[in-house]
Amino acid sequence: MSSLRRINASRANGARSRGPITAEGQERSSANAIRHGLLAKCVVLENESGPCFDDLVAQHTERFAPVDGVEFGMIEEMVAAYWRMRRAWAIENRLMEKALRNQPPGDEAARIAAAFSELAASPELNLLHRYEARLHRMYQRALYNLVFLGECELPNEPSPISEHQVLQLPSGVDGAPTTL
């Protein structure tokens, strides 16, 4: 918890701030909210919708309201995993449609079962399901970490207990106490 002196100093400093004055400073300040774009460039493929990905980031950001860059990083992990999972679902859908086209006309349930059997015999479906399971775990782990970060309280000030202390160890070879 912050001390009253620190709180008052922060308020006084904040009251004096008038923001950037020069055009260069204002331009730099206006870019503060822009993300680095690293995830968007490596997660969203050319034929996929960048605005849809940005909407997904905005939805997660609005839902979880990150308080700092660490929490926002967890949200980026979640969104990247979810985006890739959706891609895996689309790939699975295309594989199934292709396998269905190879089936003879007749009972639809029998055609779907035969198409599934054909896919199950190939390595593509197993690989896709492994990817999907891994992406789901990534999403869940990032969600867990985000919730955990929101629940734990980190101290604002150093604890006097954590100050450097001399540690006494058992006697050394010559019988004198050893310190670190």
Secondary structure, DSSP 4 states (H G I P E B T S, - for coil): ---HHHHHHHHHHHHH-----SHHHHHHHHTTT----HHHHHHS-TTS-HHHHHHHHHHHHHHH--SSHHHHHHHHHHHHHHHHHHHHHHHHHHHHHHHHHTSPSS-HHHHHHHHHHHHHTSHHHHHHHHHHHHHHHHHHHHHHHHHHHHHS---SS--GGGS--PPEEEE-TTSPEEE-
